[in-house]
Amino acid sequence: MTAAARVTSPAAVFAVLVLAFAVLTCYLSVNGIAKAEVFPAHIRALGVGFGYAVSNSLFGGTAPLMFHATGGGVGFIVYLTVLLAVTAGAAIAMRGGVGTVLDAPPGATAPKP
């Protein structure tokens, strides 16, 4: 978002914001589905809510601290890059829920469409 602060043309600011929101849309479009596939229905609200609260507290809460501790330079970018790598690794390692019934006994599969 710092690119929007450096441009002076309204069209350029608009283009930067459209690009930023396009990236955000990619995340938000699958966010609910990905979280719904991780937890069975009877604990879904707790699983999603607790995970969200803990991750925001640990990582969202430490971002301003790290920003000021590193002077907002390369150290902060390294911190964010490490967190991004951990998040990407967790997303890649996440088991797929396609073909399984989350509320069924272990080993059960979903009926064929």
One Martini backbone bead per residue (centre of mass of N, CA, C, O) as a GRO file, in nm:
protein
  113
    1MET     BB    1   0.050   0.067  -0.006
    2THR     BB    2   0.292   0.264  -0.062
    3ALA     BB    3   0.236   0.319  -0.363
    4ALA     BB    4  -0.009   0.513  -0.317
    5ALA     BB    5   0.171   0.745  -0.177
    6ARG     BB    6   0.366   0.804  -0.445
    7VAL     BB    7   0.136   0.881  -0.613
    8THR     BB    8  -0.049   1.143  -0.810
    9SER     BB    9  -0.239   0.982  -0.973
   10PRO     BB   10  -0.558   0.873  -0.969
   11ALA     BB   11  -0.522   0.630  -1.162
   12ALA     BB   12  -0.285   0.498  -1.010
   13VAL     BB   13  -0.427   0.457  -0.742
   14PHE     BB   14  -0.651   0.283  -0.854
   15ALA     BB   15  -0.469   0.055  -0.964
   16VAL     BB   16  -0.340  -0.025  -0.695
   17LEU     BB   17  -0.608  -0.091  -0.547
   18VAL     BB   18  -0.710  -0.306  -0.740
   19LEU     BB   19  -0.473  -0.498  -0.700
   20ALA     BB   20  -0.500  -0.534  -0.393
   21PHE     BB   21  -0.801  -0.640  -0.403
   22ALA     BB   22  -0.746  -0.884  -0.582
   23VAL     BB   23  -0.570  -1.033  -0.379
   24LEU     BB   24  -0.778  -1.035  -0.148
   25THR     BB   25  -0.997  -1.196  -0.302
   26CYS     BB   26  -0.845  -1.463  -0.323
   27TYR     BB   27  -0.862  -1.516  -0.019
   28LEU     BB   28  -1.171  -1.465   0.048
   29SER     BB   29  -1.301  -1.682  -0.147
   30VAL     BB   30  -1.163  -1.941   0.039
   31ASN     BB   31  -1.174  -1.906   0.345
   32GLY     BB   32  -1.439  -2.050   0.440
   33ILE     BB   33  -1.390  -2.326   0.307
   34ALA     BB   34  -1.122  -2.399   0.439
   35LYS     BB   35  -1.230  -2.386   0.734
   36ALA     BB   36  -1.466  -2.593   0.698
   37GLU     BB   37  -1.267  -2.844   0.626
   38VAL     BB   38  -1.115  -2.872   0.908
   39PHE     BB   39  -1.392  -2.883   1.067
   40PRO     BB   40  -1.628  -3.000   1.233
   41ALA     BB   41  -1.941  -2.884   1.296
   42HIS     BB   42  -1.940  -2.904   1.624
   43ILE     BB   43  -1.637  -2.720   1.616
   44ARG     BB   44  -1.606  -2.484   1.412
   45ALA     BB   45  -1.634  -2.218   1.573
   46LEU     BB   46  -1.405  -2.277   1.770
   47GLY     BB   47  -1.174  -2.335   1.572
   48VAL     BB   48  -1.183  -2.068   1.418
   49GLY     BB   49  -1.191  -1.860   1.653
   50PHE     BB   50  -0.938  -1.951   1.808
   51GLY     BB   51  -0.734  -1.934   1.578
   52TYR     BB   52  -0.780  -1.635   1.518
   53ALA     BB   53  -0.711  -1.519   1.798
   54VAL     BB   54  -0.426  -1.633   1.830
   55SER     BB   55  -0.298  -1.527   1.566
   56ASN     BB   56  -0.356  -1.227   1.619
   57SER     BB   57  -0.205  -1.206   1.887
   58LEU     BB   58   0.079  -1.312   1.800
   59PHE     BB   59   0.113  -1.166   1.505
   60GLY     BB   60  -0.050  -0.899   1.501
   61GLY     BB   61   0.069  -0.793   1.779
   62THR     BB   62   0.385  -0.805   1.680
   63ALA     BB   63   0.416  -0.615   1.437
   64PRO     BB   64   0.454  -0.334   1.572
   65LEU     BB   65   0.693  -0.419   1.745
   66MET     BB   66   0.881  -0.501   1.508
   67PHE     BB   67   0.875  -0.237   1.356
   68HIS     BB   68   1.006  -0.063   1.588
   69ALA     BB   69   1.257  -0.247   1.652
   70THR     BB   70   1.361  -0.228   1.330
   71GLY     BB   71   1.262   0.051   1.189
   72GLY     BB   72   1.105  -0.064   0.923
   73GLY     BB   73   1.287  -0.245   0.768
   74VAL     BB   74   1.431  -0.535   0.682
   75GLY     BB   75   1.348  -0.686   0.942
   76PHE     BB   76   1.041  -0.670   0.889
   77ILE     BB   77   1.042  -0.818   0.619
   78VAL     BB   78   1.156  -1.079   0.731
   79TYR     BB   79   0.932  -1.136   0.932
   80LEU     BB   80   0.703  -1.152   0.718
   81THR     BB   81   0.834  -1.376   0.544
   82VAL     BB   82   0.835  -1.595   0.758
   83LEU     BB   83   0.529  -1.595   0.808
   84LEU     BB   84   0.457  -1.664   0.516
   85ALA     BB   85   0.604  -1.939   0.506
   86VAL     BB   86   0.445  -2.073   0.732
   87THR     BB   87   0.166  -2.037   0.604
   88ALA     BB   88   0.223  -2.184   0.338
   89GLY     BB   89   0.303  -2.454   0.465
   90ALA     BB   90   0.032  -2.504   0.608
   91ALA     BB   91  -0.146  -2.495   0.352
   92ILE     BB   92  -0.004  -2.729   0.202
   93ALA     BB   93  -0.037  -2.944   0.451
   94MET     BB   94  -0.325  -2.942   0.426
   95ARG     BB   95  -0.585  -3.121   0.432
   96GLY     BB   96  -0.817  -3.262   0.238
   97GLY     BB   97  -1.191  -3.267   0.223
   98VAL     BB   98  -1.232  -3.423  -0.022
   99GLY     BB   99  -1.444  -3.707   0.024
  100THR     BB  100  -1.519  -3.624   0.319
  101VAL     BB  101  -1.675  -3.679   0.632
  102LEU     BB  102  -1.653  -3.501   0.921
  103ASP     BB  103  -1.902  -3.662   1.087
  104ALA     BB  104  -1.774  -3.924   1.038
  105PRO     BB  105  -1.625  -4.191   1.060
  106PRO     BB  106  -1.340  -4.324   1.023
  107GLY     BB  107  -1.308  -4.384   0.662
  108ALA     BB  108  -1.524  -4.230   0.548
  109THR     BB  109  -1.718  -4.146   0.262
  110ALA     BB  110  -1.847  -3.979   0.022
  111PRO     BB  111  -2.084  -3.958  -0.186
  112LYS     BB  112  -2.159  -3.987  -0.500
  113PRO     BB  113  -2.280  -3.755  -0.744
   0.00000   0.00000   0.00000
